[in-house]
């Protein structure tokens, strides 16, 4: 979580309240440790999938043996069945879970960073928990979240958990990372320790809210003032689209967190998206596509991977490209909520992946003849980024006039 984010301050305040609630009747460290242990027992469902120094474990029990220096401990079971006892402060649980919030409160009480770097990285970036035979009932349909499409298979996780499995099925063209796939399972097996599932795809849907993703942070960047923007020469009339934006006046300005697994912070010109683009330009499309799919598998919140996957098929298949853009757009919108009135300027570069997804989605809507929806998207883009670096102000009149994409192309 960004230390400058307003959400960070709200979360820290919530942790203070949680600590106060847990320890309100406790005196001294011993009683407070007992209170924390009881809070885990009352509010955290165990066993739970977690990580210790990047290794997937099942957290079996949280305990306190009276040793104040050692504090709370967690009994963890590794995939090989061996069990180990570690400090609770070293355990990472899924960010949105009650367990993660209790660990953050406990760490804060210990005067540790409640959200160290390891906890800010979703577990799916590293080694993944593997689905077991007990996780799937072969007699019932199962819902999987597609993470990466690598024909003839799809790397997935079970909807509602972080447990991974590889699906082998036909008709994979409509599957994109972030889609929810309903499968009628046929067979489950393991190969080289990895779980596999075969079956028939019953349905595919886009439902970003059901993915249980942690929203991207929004960093407060001050106020945006329309008086400081260029709206044309003084003797030129203000364009119609700009009038309500100017009339609304100043608005808060934000930069959206950009997730890019594998990025080298010491070399801004050598990141996975750049490598993928270079390979694509060199004609190595399969390798370029593989990089983008691996980014989605590492973290579905990598919006630039979704936008570039859409670019891959935009020219020849807008009905497929739109699904990539829709997932990226939906993930970004998780951070905005329903009442967002701020500005996401293109000049703040971490906003660009979200704006690219929105732009691609709007263009696909236009190409597919969904004019009213395309107009709404373009209007929203102008509201979010009034400087309109992507040029939708030059397109919106044609969309309003319901000019077919093909007719515009042939002019």
Residue pairs with C-beta under 8 A, 6 or more apart in sequence:
1 7
1 8
1 11
1 115
1 120
1 217
2 8
2 217
2 219
2 257
4 219
4 220
5 217
5 218
5 219
5 220
6 218
6 220
7 217
7 218
8 217
11 104
11 115
12 108
12 114
15 101
15 104
15 105
15 108
15 114
16 108
18 101
18 102
18 105
19 105
19 108
19 109
22 32
22 35
22 36
22 39
22 105
23 31
23 32
23 35
23 36
23 109
25 35
26 32
26 34
26 35
29 68
30 66
30 68
32 109
33 64
33 68
33 71
33 72
34 64
36 64
36 72
36 102
36 105
36 106
36 109
37 62
37 63
37 64
37 72
39 102
40 46
40 62
40 72
40 88
40 99
40 102
41 62
43 98
43 102
44 62
44 97
44 98
44 99
44 102
45 98
45 99
46 59
46 60
46 61
46 62
46 99
47 58
47 59
47 60
47 77
48 58
48 59
48 93
48 97
48 99
49 56
49 57
49 58
49 59
49 93
49 94
49 123
49 129
49 161
49 162
49 163
50 56
50 57
50 58
50 59
50 76
50 91
50 92
50 93
50 94
50 99
50 123
51 57
51 91
51 92
51 118
51 123
51 126
51 127
52 76
52 84
52 86
52 90
52 91
52 92
53 90
53 118
54 118
54 126
54 127
55 78
55 127
56 78
56 79
56 123
56 127
56 128
56 129
56 130
57 76
57 77
57 78
57 84
57 91
58 76
58 77
59 74
59 75
59 76
59 91
59 93
59 99
60 74
60 75
60 76
60 77
60 83
61 74
61 75
62 72
62 73
62 74
62 88
63 72
63 73
63 74
63 75
64 71
64 72
64 73
65 73
70 87
71 87
71 88
71 89
71 110
72 87
72 88
72 89
72 106
73 85
73 86
73 87
73 88
74 85
74 86
74 87
74 88
74 90
74 91
75 83
75 84
75 85
76 83
76 84
76 85
76 86
76 91
77 83
78 84
79 130
88 103
88 106
89 103
89 106
89 107
89 110
89 112
91 103
92 100
92 103
92 118
92 119
92 123
93 99
93 100
93 103
94 100
94 122
94 123
94 162
95 119
95 120
95 122
95 214
96 212
96 214
100 119
103 119
104 114
104 115
104 119
105 114
107 113
107 114
107 116
108 114
121 299
122 213
122 214
122 299
122 301
123 129
123 162
124 147
124 157
124 162
124 164
124 297
124 298
124 299
124 300
125 261
125 298
125 299
128 157
128 162
128 163
128 164
129 161
129 162
129 163
129 164
130 163
130 164
130 165
130 193
130 194
130 195
131 158
131 163
131 164
131 165
131 195
131 197
132 163
132 195
133 188
135 158
135 161
135 163
136 142
136 158
136 165
136 185
136 188
136 197
138 185
138 186
138 187
138 188
140 185
141 182
141 183
141 184
141 185
141 202
142 158
142 182
142 183
142 185
142 197
142 199
143 158
143 159
143 180
143 181
143 182
143 183
144 154
144 156
144 157
144 158
144 159
144 165
144 167
144 180
144 181
144 183
144 197
145 156
145 157
145 158
145 159
145 178
145 179
145 180
145 181
145 211
145 300
146 154
146 155
146 156
146 167
146 175
146 176
146 177
146 178
146 179
146 180
146 181
147 154
147 155
147 156
147 157
147 164
147 177
147 296
147 297
147 300
148 154
148 155
148 177
148 293
148 294
148 296
148 297
149 172
149 175
149 176
149 177
149 293
150 290
150 293
151 172
152 168
152 169
152 170
152 172
153 166
153 167
153 168
153 196
154 166
154 167
154 169
154 172
154 175
154 181
155 164
155 166
155 297
156 164
156 165
156 166
156 167
156 181
157 163
157 164
157 165
158 165
159 180
159 210
159 211
160 212
164 195
165 195
165 196
165 197
166 194
166 195
166 196
166 197
167 181
167 183
167 196
167 197
167 198
167 199
168 196
168 197
168 198
169 183
169 198
169 199
169 200
169 201
170 200
170 201
171 201
172 201
173 320
174 204
174 320
174 323
175 181
175 201
175 204
176 309
176 320
176 323
176 324
176 327
177 293
177 296
177 297
177 300
177 305
177 306
177 309
177 324
177 327
178 206
178 208
178 211
178 296
178 300
178 306
178 327
178 328
178 330
178 331
179 204
179 205
179 206
179 323
179 327
180 204
180 205
180 206
180 207
180 210
180 211
181 201
181 203
181 204
182 201
182 202
182 203
182 204
182 205
183 197
183 199
183 200
183 201
183 202
184 199
184 200
184 202
185 197
185 198
185 199
186 198
186 199
186 200
187 197
187 198
187 199
188 195
188 196
188 197
188 198
189 195
189 196
190 196
206 323
206 326
206 327
206 330
208 327
208 330
208 331
208 333
208 334
209 330
209 334
211 300
211 331
213 300
213 301
213 331
213 334
214 301
215 334
215 335
216 256
216 257
216 258
216 259
216 301
216 303
216 331
216 332
216 334
216 335
217 256
217 257
217 335
218 254
218 255
218 256
218 257
218 335
218 336
218 342
219 254
219 255
219 256
219 257
220 252
220 253
220 254
221 253
221 254
221 255
221 348
222 252
222 253
223 250
223 251
223 252
223 253
224 250
224 251
224 252
224 253
224 342
224 343
224 345
224 386
225 249
225 250
226 245
226 246
226 248
226 249
226 250
226 386
229 386
229 387
231 238
231 239
231 242
231 246
232 238
232 239
238 246
239 393
241 379
241 382
241 393
241 396
242 382
242 386
245 382
245 383
245 386
251 341
251 342
251 343
252 341
252 342
252 343
253 342
253 343
253 344
253 345
253 348
254 342
254 343
254 344
254 348
254 351
255 344
255 348
255 350
255 351
256 332
256 335
256 344
256 350
256 351
256 353
256 354
257 335
257 350
258 303
258 304
258 349
258 350
258 353
259 299
259 301
259 302
259 303
260 271
260 272
260 273
260 295
260 302
260 304
261 272
261 295
261 298
261 299
261 302
262 271
262 272
262 295
262 298
263 271
263 272
264 270
264 271
272 291
272 292
272 294
272 295
272 305
273 292
273 295
273 304
273 305
273 308
275 288
275 291
276 288
276 289
276 291
276 292
276 308
277 288
277 308
278 288
279 285
279 287
279 288
279 291
280 288
280 312
285 312
288 312
289 309
289 312
292 305
292 308
292 309
292 312
293 305
293 309
295 302
295 304
295 305
296 302
296 305
296 306
296 309
300 327
300 331
301 331
302 353
303 328
303 331
303 332
303 353
303 354
303 356
303 357
304 352
304 353
304 356
305 328
306 324
306 325
306 327
306 328
306 331
306 357
307 324
307 325
307 328
307 353
307 356
307 357
307 360
309 324
310 321
310 322
310 324
310 325
310 328
310 357
310 360
310 361
310 364
311 321
311 360
312 321
313 320
313 321
313 324
314 321
314 360
314 363
314 364
318 363
318 364
318 367
318 368
319 364
319 368
321 360
321 364
322 360
322 361
322 364
322 365
322 368
324 360
325 357
325 358
325 360
325 361
325 364
326 361
328 353
328 354
328 356
328 357
329 354
329 357
329 358
329 361
332 353
332 354
332 357
332 358
342 384
343 384
343 385
343 386
344 351
344 354
344 355
344 384
344 385
345 351
345 385
345 387
346 352
346 355
346 385
346 387
346 389
346 390
347 387
347 389
351 385
355 381
355 384
355 385
355 390
358 377
358 380
358 381
358 384
359 381
359 390
359 392
361 377
362 374
362 377
362 378
362 381
362 392
363 374
365 371
365 373
365 374
365 377
366 374
366 395
366 399
366 405
367 405
369 404
371 399
371 400
371 402
374 399
375 396
375 399
375 400
378 392
378 395
378 396
378 399
379 396
381 388
381 390
381 392
382 388
382 392
382 393
382 396
398 408
